[in-house]
Amino acid sequence: MLIVCKDKLRINELKSELSKAFEVKDLGPARQILGIEIWRDRQNGTLSLSQKEFVEKLVCKFGMSKAKVLKTPFAYHFKLSSEQSPKTEEEKKLMNRVPYSSVVGSLMFAMVCTHPDIAYAVGVLSRFMANPERCIRKRRNGFFAI
């Protein structure tokens, strides 16, 4: 359980009440919860959250470790259309191997927890959940999910 409050006295009161009803172990200041790393800088009054490890695992899991890194999550001029869909049976079979729903779901988790900056891109990608073929772009080395 993570307890957050500006008033340390209230935190201690809550801990005391909880320990009367449950076996409680105080682990000290939170460093991580649900895979999210937490850094607190009391001097500067900041709290930072990171899912770096989660994102790195996603990149490896979905075979995107060699993908080009961009500074923006979704270029303003980028458009998705049916023209980008696989045309041949071979291309469609290849598309069936792309775990599109898993990719978008994982991106949604990152977006909700620590990356609101990708909300627009994830929203656009989620529109293609029923027909993800429309969201595939051909490259020299094959296809990849955007």
Residue pairs with C-beta under 8 A, 6 or more apart in sequence:
1 18
2 30
2 33
3 11
3 14
3 15
5 11
5 14
15 24
15 26
18 24
29 40
30 38
31 37
31 38
32 38
34 113
35 51
35 53
35 54
36 49
36 50
36 51
36 54
36 113
36 114
37 49
37 50
37 51
37 52
37 53
38 47
38 48
38 49
39 47
39 48
39 49
39 50
40 46
40 47
40 48
41 47
41 48
49 113
49 114
50 114
51 110
51 113
51 114
51 115
54 109
54 110
55 110
58 64
58 103
58 106
58 107
58 110
59 65
59 67
62 99
62 102
62 103
62 106
62 145
64 144
67 144
73 117
73 118
73 120
73 121
74 118
74 120
74 121
74 124
80 124
80 128
80 134
80 135
80 146
81 134
82 134
84 134
84 135
84 136
84 137
84 138
85 133
85 134
85 136
86 92
86 94
86 95
86 133
86 136
86 143
91 138
91 143
92 133
94 142
94 143
95 132
95 133
95 136
95 143
98 132
98 136
98 143
98 144
98 145
100 128
100 129
100 132
100 135
100 145
101 129
101 132
103 125
103 145
104 122
104 125
104 126
104 129
107 118
107 121
107 122
107 125
108 122
108 126
110 118
111 118
111 119
111 122
125 135
125 146
128 134
128 135
132 145
135 145
135 146
136 143
136 144
136 145
136 146
137 143
137 144
137 146
